[in-house]
């Protein structure tokens, strides 16, 4: 699985790193990723490797366990507001 480094005190959106459809992975156990975007913030003083692209809902919990702030974004959410919220959390940590 490819990885990307999220630098210390950095916040980013993974919109371009999400597998949105199940094609060509048709099968009973494959579901589309339910979020339009994912905002990830690294509140630590260490760089952390994250898996990209995000394939499943388990991705969110796996990366929260690494100490990251992970906020999934749906189509109805205020992306800019959520992004600013994560940036503030990272800044205060």
N, C-alpha and C positions, 0 to 999 in steps of 0.2 A: 504494500500500500504506500503510495507517495505521501510525503510529509512536507510541512512548511513550518518555518520557525516564526513564532510570535514573540517579538522582542519584549523586554521588560517594560511595563507601564504603557503598553500599546493597545489600542482598540481598533478592530477592523471588522468589516462586513464580509461575509463569505458568499455573497450572492452568485458570483461566478464559479464557485466551487461546490455546487450542489447538484446532485443527480436528481433531476426533477421528474423524470418518467421511468417507467419500467422497461421500455423498449431499449435494447433488444433482449432484456432479461425476463422474458415472459415466463411465468411460473406461479404456483400457488403461494409460495413463501416470499415472493418479491412484491413489495408495496411501494408506491411512489412516496418520495419524501414529502411530508405534509406541510412544510413551511416554505415560504417564498424566499426567505433570507435568514441568516443566523448572524447575530452580532456576538463577537467574542472579545473579551478584554482580559489582559494579563496583569493582575494587580501585584504580581511578585517582582522581585529584583533579579530574577533569572529568566533567560529565554526558555520557552517551552515549545516542543515540537507538537504540532497538531496534524491529525490525519486529514488529507484532502483527496478527493471530494467527500462531502458528507453524503452517505448512502442511506442511512436508516435513523430511526428515532433514538436508538441506543447510542448514537454518536454524541448526543447532547449530554447524557449522563456520564459517559466515559470521559469526556473532556471537563466536566464539572469536577470529577474526582481528581483531576490534575491540578485543581486550584484555580481554574479559569472561571470567569463570569461569562455564562452562556445564555443568551436571550434569543429564543426563536421568534421570528417575525412572520405574521400572516398577512394576507392581502388587506385586511381591514385595519391593521395596526398603523400607528404613526411612527414610521421608520426614523425620521429625524429626531423625534422626541426620545425614542428608545435608545438611539445611538448616543445622544447627549447624556442620558441617564447612566449608561454603562461607562462613558468617559469620566463622568463625575465620580462614580464608584471606584474606578481604577485610580483616579487622582487622589482620593481620600484614603485609600488603603495603605 
